[in-house]
Amino acid sequence: MESKRLDNAALAAGISPNYINAHGKPQSISAETKRRLLDAMHQRTATKVAVTPVPNVMVYTSGKKMPMVVEGSGEYSWLLTTEEGTQYKGHVTGGKAFNLPTKLPEGYHTLTLTQDDQRAHCRVIVAPKRCYEPQALLNKQKLWGACVQLYTLRSEKNWGIGDFGDLKAMLVDVAKRGGSFIGLNPIHALYPANPESASPYSPSSRRWLNVIYIDVNAVEDFHLSEEAQAWWQLPTTQQTLQQARGCRLGRLLHGYRPKNDSITNGVERFRAT
């Protein structure tokens, strides 16, 4: 019975009972994980989910009618606040629909319905009719650019793996030649503890960038840190860099080690200031 209540509380809080792990296998959420998540959300017990008059999110297309169906009964007051802070007000009866303002701008807006002491909120998303397209393409101009896997770029300054410094230099060079864009591989965080798991299309997280692409020589704290500079001048450091630069395949294992050491030194100074 306790397990059933826990499962219901987790579902009510929006916690999925399972997911597909990195190996493509279904993975169940443990009871302990559910408890800790519910504790963090201050929702340890399952409560009867109240029927809200409006959904949590509604998505509309800019320029089209935006009907909003209100569930329940009785009179509601509604307040729509746009991203810019502009407000629209009105009243609606439960069980009926009303149209949001037709000139609502694109963006993320908030609709609040009030009835007595009860409030319900809906995130109103107004999206453009199509994805952004540069004016040049709308005008049927032909553009060219270069596609690159960032880690394959080599230069005299990088550490055996292409980095953001190399990318900046390439952007300038392509622009000078009349190019308009660079197509880049995903640059999300991978697995520093397992550098050979190097596919940019299988990141460990899409919330973070891959630290190996940091242009360490462009980091101010690296130059200002006595510890970092002492490490930089070590013969073993320079030897490691030469090995990384000389690796024909540019294996990530050679690039991760010196960058991790350098970033650690730079971070220590950053924390101290």
Backbone as CSV, one residue per row, in Angstrom:
resi,resn,N_x,N_y,N_z,CA_x,CA_y,CA_z,C_x,C_y,C_z
1,MET,0.836,-1.203,0.000,0.000,0.000,0.000,0.866,1.246,0.000
2,GLU,1.922,1.224,0.837,2.840,2.362,0.895,3.495,2.592,-0.456
3,SER,3.864,1.491,-1.136,4.481,1.600,-2.456,3.520,2.224,-3.457
4,LYS,2.248,1.858,-3.378,1.246,2.409,-4.290,1.070,3.899,-4.059
5,ARG,1.049,4.324,-2.803,0.912,5.747,-2.497,2.114,6.526,-3.012
6,LEU,3.297,5.929,-2.866,4.511,6.587,-3.344,4.477,6.738,-4.859
7,ASP,4.058,5.677,-5.556,3.969,5.737,-7.018,2.972,6.804,-7.464
8,ASN,1.839,6.866,-6.779,0.821,7.857,-7.135,1.317,9.274,-6.885
9,ALA,2.030,9.456,-5.769,2.567,10.782,-5.463,3.585,11.205,-6.512
10,ALA,4.421,10.251,-6.943,5.426,10.563,-7.962,4.765,10.934,-9.282
11,LEU,3.754,10.171,-9.674,3.053,10.475,-10.922,2.368,11.833,-10.849
12,ALA,1.754,12.123,-9.690,1.073,13.409,-9.527,2.054,14.572,-9.600
13,ALA,3.306,14.316,-9.192,4.329,15.368,-9.220,5.030,15.463,-10.566
14,GLY,4.655,14.574,-11.498,5.266,14.628,-12.825,6.551,13.844,-12.948
15,ILE,6.801,12.928,-12.016,8.019,12.110,-12.049,7.735,10.841,-12.851
16,SER,8.473,10.644,-13.911,8.269,9.475,-14.770,8.668,8.198,-14.028
17,PRO,7.927,7.109,-14.185,8.274,5.863,-13.499,9.472,5.144,-14.104
18,ASN,9.867,5.507,-15.323,11.000,4.837,-15.959,11.562,5.715,-17.066
19,TYR,12.691,5.277,-17.612,13.325,5.970,-18.728,14.197,4.971,-19.477
20,ILE,14.684,5.373,-20.642,15.589,4.532,-21.433,17.009,4.980,-21.150
21,ASN,17.856,4.069,-20.668,19.211,4.453,-20.290,20.132,4.550,-21.509
22,ALA,21.402,4.838,-21.241,22.367,5.071,-22.314,22.597,3.836,-23.177
23,HIS,22.241,2.666,-22.666,22.427,1.424,-23.419,21.153,1.001,-24.143
24,GLY,20.130,1.878,-24.148,18.889,1.574,-24.840,17.972,0.631,-24.091
25,LYS,18.229,0.431,-22.801,17.419,-0.482,-21.996,16.516,0.321,-21.055
26,PRO,15.284,-0.175,-20.797,14.402,0.521,-19.853,14.961,0.461,-18.437
27,GLN,14.877,1.568,-17.747,15.403,1.675,-16.390,14.303,2.234,-15.492
28,SER,13.953,1.507,-14.443,12.912,1.963,-13.524,13.481,2.960,-12.523
29,ILE,12.638,3.887,-12.099,13.027,4.841,-11.062,12.830,4.164,-9.715
30,SER,13.867,4.122,-8.900,13.778,3.435,-7.616,12.893,4.203,-6.640
31,ALA,12.395,3.479,-5.646,11.565,4.115,-4.619,12.344,5.188,-3.875
32,GLU,13.622,4.930,-3.609,14.444,5.913,-2.902,14.593,7.192,-3.713
33,THR,14.794,7.045,-5.021,14.907,8.229,-5.884,13.604,9.015,-5.886
34,LYS,12.482,8.305,-5.948,11.185,8.984,-5.922,11.007,9.755,-4.618
35,ARG,11.380,9.124,-3.492,11.245,9.802,-2.199,12.091,11.066,-2.140
36,ARG,13.319,10.974,-2.611,14.211,12.136,-2.554,13.722,13.254,-3.462
37,LEU,13.216,12.895,-4.637,12.674,13.915,-5.535,11.430,14.567,-4.937
38,LEU,10.565,13.756,-4.348,9.355,14.300,-3.730,9.695,15.183,-2.539
39,ASP,10.717,14.789,-1.767,11.163,15.630,-0.654,11.631,16.986,-1.159
40,ALA,12.399,16.959,-2.244,12.904,18.221,-2.804,11.767,19.088,-3.320
41,MET,10.688,18.442,-3.757,9.528,19.168,-4.276,8.472,19.417,-3.200
42,HIS,8.777,18.963,-1.956,7.839,19.122,-0.830,6.497,18.459,-1.127
43,GLN,6.554,17.277,-1.726,5.335,16.545,-2.068,5.512,15.075,-1.690
44,ARG,5.479,14.781,-0.401,5.698,13.414,0.041,4.447,12.545,-0.030
45,THR,3.264,13.141,-0.104,2.046,12.340,-0.143,1.269,12.630,-1.407
46,ALA,0.589,11.627,-1.876,-0.231,11.804,-3.073,-1.536,12.476,-2.693
47,THR,-1.865,13.486,-3.382,-3.135,14.166,-3.157,-3.972,14.050,-4.415
48,LYS,-5.229,14.143,-4.250,-6.119,14.066,-5.400,-5.844,15.237,-6.322
49,VAL,-5.564,14.923,-7.558,-5.232,15.971,-8.510,-6.485,16.758,-8.869
50,ALA,-6.441,18.030,-8.575,-7.591,18.873,-8.873,-7.675,19.125,-10.370
51,VAL,-8.897,19.183,-10.864,-9.106,19.500,-12.270,-8.911,20.996,-12.447
52,THR,-7.926,21.370,-13.230,-7.651,22.788,-13.433,-8.478,23.308,-14.597
53,PRO,-8.886,24.567,-14.519,-9.718,25.116,-15.592,-8.982,25.278,-16.916
54,VAL,-7.657,25.403,-16.868,-6.864,25.559,-18.094,-5.657,24.637,-18.024
55,PRO,-5.123,24.207,-19.161,-3.928,23.354,-19.162,-2.698,24.133,-18.717
56,ASN,-1.646,23.410,-18.389,-0.411,24.066,-17.955,0.232,24.871,-19.077
57,VAL,0.116,24.363,-20.306,0.758,25.011,-21.451,-0.176,24.957,-22.657
58,MET,-0.201,26.038,-23.411,-0.903,26.071,-24.697,0.012,26.728,-25.721
59,VAL,0.068,26.137,-26.918,0.920,26.663,-27.984,0.036,27.119,-29.142
60,TYR,0.289,28.338,-29.602,-0.472,28.900,-30.713,0.484,29.377,-31.802
61,THR,-0.075,29.563,-32.986,0.690,30.104,-34.107,0.361,31.578,-34.264
62,SER,1.392,32.373,-34.383,1.219,33.819,-34.511,0.333,34.157,-35.705
63,GLY,-0.581,35.102,-35.492,-1.442,35.551,-36.577,-2.731,34.780,-36.723
64,LYS,-2.873,33.672,-35.994,-4.098,32.880,-36.061,-4.914,33.063,-34.781
65,LYS,-6.184,32.651,-34.832,-7.022,32.746,-33.651,-6.448,31.885,-32.528
66,MET,-6.638,32.349,-31.292,-6.083,31.653,-30.140,-7.195,31.349,-29.139
67,PRO,-8.002,30.322,-29.416,-9.099,29.992,-28.500,-8.592,29.304,-27.238
68,MET,-9.190,29.624,-26.125,-8.848,29.000,-24.849,-10.126,28.451,-24.233
69,VAL,-10.181,27.140,-24.059,-11.340,26.491,-23.445,-11.130,26.446,-21.938
70,VAL,-12.133,26.893,-21.194,-12.055,26.926,-19.734,-12.963,25.836,-19.163
71,GLU,-12.363,24.925,-18.389,-13.138,23.857,-17.761,-13.762,24.360,-16.460
72,GLY,-14.624,23.540,-15.886,-15.230,23.897,-14.612,-16.540,24.634,-14.799
73,SER,-16.964,25.321,-13.747,-18.226,26.060,-13.790,-18.068,27.371,-13.039
74,GLY,-19.015,28.254,-13.229,-18.951,29.542,-12.566,-18.146,30.551,-13.360
75,GLU,-18.037,31.742,-12.790,-17.337,32.833,-13.450,-15.862,32.883,-13.040
76,TYR,-15.012,33.153,-14.016,-13.578,33.320,-13.782,-13.148,34.706,-14.258
77,SER,-12.196,35.276,-13.546,-11.501,36.464,-14.040,-10.185,35.998,-14.632
78,TRP,-9.825,36.517,-15.800,-8.548,36.117,-16.385,-7.644,37.324,-16.603
79,LEU,-6.359,37.083,-16.437,-5.334,38.113,-16.614,-4.216,37.517,-17.451
80,LEU,-3.945,38.125,-18.580,-2.879,37.666,-19.470,-1.740,38.674,-19.433
81,THR,-0.552,38.219,-19.037,0.626,39.079,-18.948,1.647,38.630,-19.982
82,THR,2.025,39.531,-20.874,2.984,39.181,-21.922,4.406,39.243,-21.384
83,GLU,5.343,38.766,-22.200,6.758,38.839,-21.829,7.180,40.264,-21.508
84,GLU,6.637,41.220,-22.241,7.023,42.623,-22.069,6.313,43.284,-20.896
85,GLY,5.370,42.566,-20.269,4.658,43.123,-19.130,3.305,43.722,-19.460
86,THR,2.919,43.730,-20.723,1.593,44.227,-21.104,0.526,43.271,-20.574
87,GLN,-0.566,43.833,-20.056,-1.608,43.001,-19.461,-2.952,43.177,-20.163
88,TYR,-3.670,42.066,-20.274,-5.030,42.055,-20.809,-5.917,41.376,-19.768
89,LYS,-7.143,41.891,-19.599,-8.039,41.354,-18.582,-9.395,41.015,-19.184
90,GLY,-10.124,40.142,-18.485,-11.465,39.822,-18.929,-12.132,38.830,-18.006
91,HIS,-13.329,38.385,-18.380,-14.085,37.401,-17.619,-14.566,36.305,-18.565
92,VAL,-14.703,35.110,-18.025,-15.153,33.979,-18.826,-15.921,33.018,-17.925
93,THR,-16.866,32.315,-18.505,-17.663,31.336,-17.770,-17.104,29.939,-17.994
94,GLY,-16.997,29.173,-16.903,-16.506,27.808,-17.008,-17.342,26.983,-17.963
95,GLY,-16.690,26.136,-18.747,-17.380,25.331,-19.739,-17.471,25.992,-21.092
96,LYS,-16.969,27.222,-21.186,-16.997,27.941,-22.451,-15.578,28.305,-22.881
97,ALA,-15.477,28.857,-24.071,-14.168,29.242,-24.615,-14.153,30.741,-24.881
98,PHE,-12.956,31.299,-24.873,-12.784,32.693,-25.272,-11.502,32.794,-26.085
99,ASN,-11.372,33.836,-26.862,-10.192,34.028,-27.700,-9.217,34.986,-27.032
100,LEU,-7.966,34.609,-27.018,-6.924,35.503,-26.526,-6.748,36.648,-27.522
101,PRO,-6.144,37.762,-27.102,-5.953,38.905,-28.008,-5.271,38.489,-29.306
102,THR,-5.815,38.918,-30.425,-5.300,38.492,-31.733,-3.907,39.036,-32.026
103,LYS,-3.551,40.171,-31.440,-2.248,40.775,-31.712,-1.208,40.394,-30.659
104,LEU,-1.438,39.292,-30.002,-0.485,38.838,-28.995,0.861,38.563,-29.657
105,PRO,1.951,39.156,-29.152,3.251,38.977,-29.807,3.808,37.575,-29.600
106,GLU,4.750,37.215,-30.441,5.428,35.933,-30.271,6.207,35.950,-28.961
107,GLY,6.204,34.826,-28.278,6.934,34.746,-27.018,6.226,33.862,-26.013
108,TYR,6.678,33.969,-24.760,6.147,33.165,-23.661,5.369,34.084,-22.721
109,HIS,4.083,33.862,-22.635,3.209,34.717,-21.843,2.536,33.889,-20.743
110,THR,1.914,34.572,-19.788,1.292,33.887,-18.653,-0.174,34.271,-18.527
111,LEU,-1.032,33.262,-18.521,-2.463,33.467,-18.320,-2.825,32.985,-16.920
112,THR,-3.489,33.832,-16.152,-3.918,33.484,-14.798,-5.434,33.582,-14.703
113,LEU,-6.067,32.494,-14.270,-7.508,32.485,-14.035,-7.768,32.489,-12.534
114,THR,-8.705,33.327,-12.103,-9.011,33.448,-10.679,-10.501,33.245,-10.447
115,GLN,-10.793,32.423,-9.446,-12.179,32.221,-9.013,-12.173,32.104,-7.494
116,ASP,-12.742,33.089,-6.822,-12.689,33.172,-5.358,-11.221,33.186,-4.923
117,ASP,-10.811,32.204,-4.105,-9.413,32.176,-3.665,-8.584,31.161,-4.451
118,GLN,-9.126,30.645,-5.546,-8.421,29.664,-6.362,-7.815,30.334,-7.596
119,ARG,-6.569,29.922,-7.897,-5.895,30.446,-9.088,-5.337,29.300,-9.923
120,ALA,-5.360,29.492,-11.218,-4.770,28.524,-12.149,-3.949,29.292,-13.174
121,HIS,-2.819,28.704,-13.555,-1.907,29.383,-14.475,-1.692,28.542,-15.732
122,CYS,-1.530,29.217,-16.830,-1.250,28.561,-18.112,-0.151,29.339,-18.827
123,ARG,0.883,28.628,-19.231,1.936,29.243,-20.039,1.450,29.285,-21.481
124,VAL,1.322,30.475,-22.015,0.850,30.661,-23.384,2.048,30.930,-24.289
125,ILE,2.309,30.019,-25.202,3.442,30.148,-26.115,2.915,30.515,-27.497
126,VAL,3.362,31.640,-27.998,2.981,32.067,-29.345,4.203,31.909,-30.241
127,ALA,4.122,30.987,-31.174,5.261,30.655,-32.033,5.065,31.242,-33.430
128,PRO,6.161,31.524,-34.126,6.046,32.008,-35.515,5.517,30.908,-36.425
129,LYS,5.077,31.296,-37.605,4.514,30.334,-38.556,5.569,29.350,-39.046
130,ARG,6.814,29.771,-39.070,7.893,28.901,-39.518,9.171,29.288,-38.789
131,CYS,10.169,28.421,-38.873,11.443,28.713,-38.230,12.096,29.931,-38.877
132,TYR,12.983,30.555,-38.110,13.700,31.719,-38.627,14.498,31.343,-39.867
133,GLU,14.475,32.215,-40.837,15.260,32.028,-42.055,15.907,33.363,-42.408
134,PRO,17.221,33.385,-42.612,17.899,34.642,-42.941,17.274,35.320,-44.154
135,GLN,17.310,36.636,-44.146,16.705,37.399,-45.223,17.306,37.033,-46.569
136,ALA,18.597,36.732,-46.579,19.254,36.377,-47.839,18.613,35.141,-48.469
137,LEU,18.260,34.158,-47.647,17.623,32.952,-48.176,16.188,33.226,-48.601
138,LEU,15.515,34.098,-47.863,14.163,34.478,-48.268,14.176,35.172,-49.622
139,ASN,15.296,35.858,-49.899,15.447,36.550,-51.184,16.015,35.637,-52.263
140,LYS,16.102,34.323,-51.957,16.571,33.312,-52.910,18.050,33.468,-53.267
141,GLN,18.813,34.116,-52.393,20.247,34.216,-52.646,20.914,32.876,-52.333
142,LYS,21.995,32.604,-53.042,22.754,31.387,-52.794,23.914,31.701,-51.857
143,LEU,23.989,30.960,-50.770,25.047,31.151,-49.784,25.876,29.877,-49.688
144,TRP,27.135,30.055,-49.314,27.970,28.886,-49.110,28.685,29.012,-47.770
145,GLY,29.113,27.890,-47.267,29.854,27.875,-46.018,30.641,26.588,-45.912
146,ALA,31.176,26.331,-44.745,31.997,25.140,-44.528,31.439,24.340,-43.359
147,CYS,31.463,23.034,-43.493,31.064,22.146,-42.405,32.324,21.555,-41.779
148,VAL,32.356,21.510,-40.470,33.578,21.068,-39.805,33.247,20.324,-38.515
149,GLN,34.011,19.282,-38.254,34.017,18.648,-36.939,35.096,19.378,-36.140
150,LEU,34.689,20.109,-35.117,35.616,21.013,-34.432,36.871,20.302,-33.944
151,TYR,36.721,19.081,-33.454,37.880,18.377,-32.903,38.920,18.024,-33.961
152,THR,38.573,18.112,-35.259,39.540,17.776,-36.306,40.414,18.956,-36.713
153,LEU,40.071,20.162,-36.280,40.885,21.322,-36.651,42.247,21.240,-35.974
154,ARG,43.273,21.569,-36.723,44.628,21.572,-36.162,45.261,22.928,-36.404
155,SER,46.034,23.379,-35.441,46.752,24.640,-35.573,48.013,24.571,-34.724
156,GLU,48.877,25.558,-34.910,50.116,25.589,-34.133,49.850,25.886,-32.665
157,LYS,48.694,26.485,-32.365,48.412,26.894,-30.990,47.561,25.894,-30.213
158,ASN,46.764,25.082,-30.918,45.877,24.217,-30.138,46.640,23.050,-29.524
159,TRP,45.935,22.308,-28.702,46.579,21.265,-27.902,46.282,19.870,-28.450
160,GLY,46.275,19.768,-29.763,46.043,18.482,-30.407,44.600,18.239,-30.779
161,ILE,43.712,19.103,-30.280,42.280,19.027,-30.570,41.806,20.426,-30.926
162,GLY,41.021,20.557,-31.985,40.484,21.865,-32.336,39.685,22.455,-31.186
163,ASP,39.776,23.781,-30.997,39.067,24.425,-29.895,38.358,25.684,-30.383
164,PHE,37.774,26.426,-29.440,37.019,27.619,-29.816,37.908,28.700,-30.422
165,GLY,39.173,28.701,-30.069,40.102,29.633,-30.700,40.272,29.318,-32.176
166,ASP,40.377,28.034,-32.489,40.473,27.617,-33.892,39.181,27.924,-34.641
167,LEU,38.062,27.728,-33.963,36.770,28.011,-34.592,36.650,29.493,-34.931
168,LYS,37.080,30.341,-34.010,37.036,31.786,-34.259,37.889,32.151,-35.467
169,ALA,39.084,31.570,-35.533,39.975,31.850,-36.659,39.368,31.357,-37.972
170,MET,38.717,30.204,-37.922,38.103,29.670,-39.139,36.926,30.527,-39.587
171,LEU,36.140,31.021,-38.633,35.021,31.903,-38.974,35.508,33.135,-39.720
172,VAL,36.589,33.723,-39.214,37.154,34.914,-39.860,37.642,34.571,-41.260
173,ASP,38.323,33.429,-41.387,38.885,33.039,-42.677,37.785,32.747,-43.699
174,VAL,36.743,32.034,-43.268,35.633,31.731,-44.179,34.931,33.011,-44.605
175,ALA,34.743,33.940,-43.660,34.084,35.210,-43.981,34.900,36.015,-44.982
176,LYS,36.223,36.014,-44.827,37.083,36.746,-45.758,36.965,36.198,-47.179
177,ARG,36.676,34.911,-47.278,36.565,34.279,-48.595,35.144,34.363,-49.163
178,GLY,34.259,35.056,-48.444,32.900,35.238,-48.930,31.893,34.253,-48.387
179,GLY,32.325,33.389,-47.466,31.410,32.416,-46.876,30.451,33.068,-45.892
180,SER,29.329,32.412,-45.659,28.289,32.983,-44.800,28.028,32.186,-43.529
181,PHE,28.536,30.972,-43.440,28.224,30.173,-42.255,29.245,29.060,-42.081
182,ILE,29.203,28.468,-40.890,29.949,27.247,-40.606,28.975,26.257,-39.982
183,GLY,28.935,25.061,-40.530,28.141,23.985,-39.950,29.017,23.231,-38.962
184,LEU,28.569,23.151,-37.706,29.416,22.635,-36.632,28.811,21.375,-36.024
185,ASN,29.671,20.454,-35.628,29.216,19.262,-34.922,28.695,19.638,-33.533
186,PRO,27.892,18.770,-32.902,27.461,19.050,-31.529,28.670,19.215,-30.610
187,ILE,28.593,20.177,-29.711,29.732,20.461,-28.824,29.327,20.311,-27.358
188,HIS,28.387,19.393,-27.103,27.929,19.164,-25.736,28.963,18.357,-24.947
189,ALA,28.754,18.329,-23.637,29.649,17.592,-22.744,29.628,16.103,-23.063
190,LEU,30.811,15.498,-23.045,30.921,14.058,-23.264,31.255,13.365,-21.943
191,TYR,32.315,12.588,-21.917,32.666,11.801,-20.738,34.151,11.979,-20.428
192,PRO,34.528,13.032,-19.691,35.950,13.269,-19.398,36.636,12.074,-18.746
193,ALA,35.886,11.295,-17.949,36.482,10.134,-17.298,36.654,8.966,-18.259
194,ASN,36.032,9.061,-19.424,36.145,8.012,-20.435,36.271,8.671,-21.804
195,PRO,37.428,9.278,-22.090,37.604,10.067,-23.318,37.369,9.300,-24.606
196,GLU,37.484,7.969,-24.563,37.297,7.208,-25.790,35.816,7.129,-26.194
197,SER,34.909,7.464,-25.262,33.484,7.589,-25.621,33.303,8.974,-26.212
198,ALA,33.775,9.109,-27.450,34.012,10.443,-28.005,32.995,10.907,-29.030
199,SER,31.933,10.149,-29.257,30.980,10.582,-30.276,30.247,11.842,-29.827
200,PRO,30.326,12.927,-30.606,29.611,14.147,-30.225,28.100,13.992,-30.309
201,TYR,27.654,12.897,-30.912,26.218,12.669,-31.060,25.645,11.827,-29.915
202,SER,26.487,11.472,-28.943,26.035,10.743,-27.755,26.585,11.439,-26.514
203,PRO,26.100,12.646,-26.221,26.648,13.416,-25.104,26.196,12.872,-23.755
204,SER,26.921,13.248,-22.717,26.486,12.913,-21.360,25.435,13.900,-20.887
205,SER,25.467,15.110,-21.432,24.476,16.134,-21.091,24.436,17.172,-22.199
206,ARG,23.242,17.652,-22.497,23.104,18.721,-23.481,22.975,20.079,-22.799
207,ARG,23.155,20.106,-21.489,23.101,21.365,-20.749,24.474,22.018,-20.634
208,TRP,25.510,21.260,-20.923,26.871,21.765,-20.736,27.674,21.589,-22.016
209,LEU,28.697,22.426,-22.135,29.591,22.320,-23.283,30.775,21.430,-22.939
210,ASN,31.406,20.912,-23.961,32.564,20.050,-23.789,33.781,20.895,-23.428
211,VAL,34.372,20.628,-22.257,35.495,21.443,-21.776,36.721,21.324,-22.670
212,ILE,36.794,20.262,-23.463,37.989,20.088,-24.286,38.084,21.148,-25.375
213,TYR,36.970,21.826,-25.661,36.980,22.858,-26.698,37.378,24.230,-26.161
214,ILE,37.625,24.335,-24.868,38.069,25.615,-24.310,39.449,25.959,-24.863
215,ASP,39.592,27.187,-25.322,40.900,27.687,-25.753,41.613,28.190,-24.505
216,VAL,42.360,27.306,-23.860,42.962,27.622,-22.563,43.858,28.845,-22.646
217,ASN,44.579,29.002,-23.740,45.489,30.140,-23.873,44.757,31.474,-23.947
218,ALA,43.445,31.440,-24.134,42.659,32.676,-24.164,41.978,32.953,-22.828
219,VAL,42.191,32.085,-21.837,41.565,32.242,-20.518,42.451,33.115,-19.636
220,GLU,41.926,34.231,-19.180,42.714,35.189,-18.402,43.248,34.574,-17.114
221,ASP,42.404,33.825,-16.401,42.842,33.244,-15.131,43.995,32.264,-15.317
222,PHE,44.067,31.638,-16.474,45.173,30.722,-16.735,46.495,31.479,-16.780
223,HIS,46.474,32.666,-17.386,47.699,33.467,-17.477,48.044,34.137,-16.151
224,LEU,47.042,34.439,-15.336,47.285,35.138,-14.076,47.603,34.190,-12.925
225,SER,47.371,32.914,-13.121,47.621,31.940,-12.064,49.091,31.529,-12.051
226,GLU,49.763,31.748,-10.935,51.170,31.343,-10.813,51.293,29.826,-10.920
227,GLU,50.336,29.124,-10.299,50.382,27.661,-10.357,50.217,27.162,-11.793
228,ALA,49.280,27.790,-12.520,49.042,27.371,-13.899,50.254,27.646,-14.777
229,GLN,50.877,28.799,-14.581,52.040,29.140,-15.395,53.243,28.272,-15.052
230,ALA,53.377,27.928,-13.768,54.463,27.023,-13.374,54.256,25.651,-14.016
231,TRP,52.996,25.206,-14.015,52.680,23.935,-14.677,52.950,24.030,-16.173
232,TRP,52.612,25.161,-16.779,52.789,25.365,-18.217,54.258,25.282,-18.618
233,GLN,55.134,25.757,-17.758,56.557,25.800,-18.080,57.270,24.469,-17.835
234,LEU,56.610,23.535,-17.208,57.254,22.252,-16.933,57.610,21.523,-18.227
235,PRO,58.796,20.931,-18.301,59.175,20.159,-19.496,58.195,19.025,-19.787
236,THR,57.674,18.405,-18.727,56.726,17.310,-18.939,55.430,17.807,-19.585
237,THR,55.020,19.032,-19.213,53.814,19.607,-19.813,54.022,19.844,-21.299
238,GLN,55.144,20.464,-21.636,55.429,20.748,-23.037,55.593,19.462,-23.842
239,GLN,56.164,18.455,-23.214,56.323,17.173,-23.900,54.954,16.538,-24.175
240,THR,54.054,16.623,-23.189,52.704,16.086,-23.365,51.970,16.804,-24.487
241,LEU,52.141,18.134,-24.547,51.500,18.915,-25.603,52.044,18.540,-26.972
242,GLN,53.342,18.339,-27.057,53.936,17.957,-28.336,53.415,16.601,-28.794
243,GLN,53.232,15.695,-27.847,52.685,14.384,-28.195,51.249,14.512,-28.692
244,ALA,50.476,15.378,-28.023,49.082,15.578,-28.431,49.011,16.200,-29.817
245,ARG,49.872,17.189,-30.072,49.868,17.847,-31.377,50.363,16.922,-32.474
246,GLY,51.213,15.990,-32.110,51.778,15.098,-33.109,50.955,13.859,-33.364
247,CYS,49.888,13.676,-32.589,49.036,12.505,-32.785,48.216,12.701,-34.047
248,ARG,48.424,11.876,-35.042,47.802,12.067,-36.350,46.283,12.017,-36.273
249,LEU,45.748,11.168,-35.423,44.303,11.015,-35.335,43.662,11.970,-34.341
250,GLY,44.490,12.708,-33.605,43.948,13.667,-32.654,43.052,13.013,-31.614
251,ARG,43.516,11.895,-31.041,42.690,11.174,-30.083,42.387,12.048,-28.873
252,LEU,41.138,12.009,-28.432,40.715,12.863,-27.329,41.475,12.568,-26.049
253,LEU,41.934,11.335,-25.890,42.659,10.980,-24.678,43.882,11.859,-24.494
254,HIS,44.566,12.200,-25.591,45.760,13.040,-25.510,45.395,14.482,-25.188
255,GLY,44.226,14.921,-25.634,43.840,16.307,-25.411,43.222,16.562,-24.055
256,TYR,42.542,15.572,-23.498,41.843,15.773,-22.232,42.801,16.004,-21.069
257,ARG,43.844,15.207,-20.987,44.704,15.252,-19.809,45.326,16.620,-19.570
258,PRO,46.016,17.210,-20.555,46.592,18.536,-20.288,45.531,19.609,-20.073
259,LYS,44.412,19.519,-20.761,43.373,20.542,-20.573,42.750,20.437,-19.188
260,ASN,42.515,19.236,-18.718,41.969,19.083,-17.378,42.900,19.679,-16.336
261,ASP,44.206,19.425,-16.483,45.180,19.979,-15.539,45.190,21.500,-15.591
262,SER,45.187,22.057,-16.786,45.257,23.513,-16.929,43.997,24.181,-16.402
263,ILE,42.849,23.601,-16.693,41.589,24.184,-16.234,41.495,24.117,-14.718
264,THR,41.962,23.014,-14.143,41.956,22.899,-12.682,42.773,24.010,-12.046
265,ASN,43.953,24.283,-12.602,44.789,25.360,-12.069,44.109,26.713,-12.217
266,GLY,43.492,26.948,-13.358,42.821,28.220,-13.586,41.622,28.404,-12.679
267,VAL,40.872,27.314,-12.444,39.690,27.391,-11.588,40.080,27.700,-10.151
268,GLU,41.189,27.142,-9.688,41.630,27.416,-8.320,41.880,28.899,-8.113
269,ARG,42.478,29.560,-9.100,42.707,30.993,-8.968,41.389,31.752,-9.026
270,PHE,40.490,31.310,-9.904,39.188,31.964,-10.034,38.425,31.903,-8.712
271,ARG,38.480,30.763,-8.033,37.784,30.618,-6.755,38.407,31.492,-5.675
272,ALA,39.702,31.715,-5.789,40.403,32.484,-4.758,40.202,33.980,-4.902
273,THR,39.723,34.458,-6.062,39.579,35.902,-6.292,38.143,36.349,-6.109
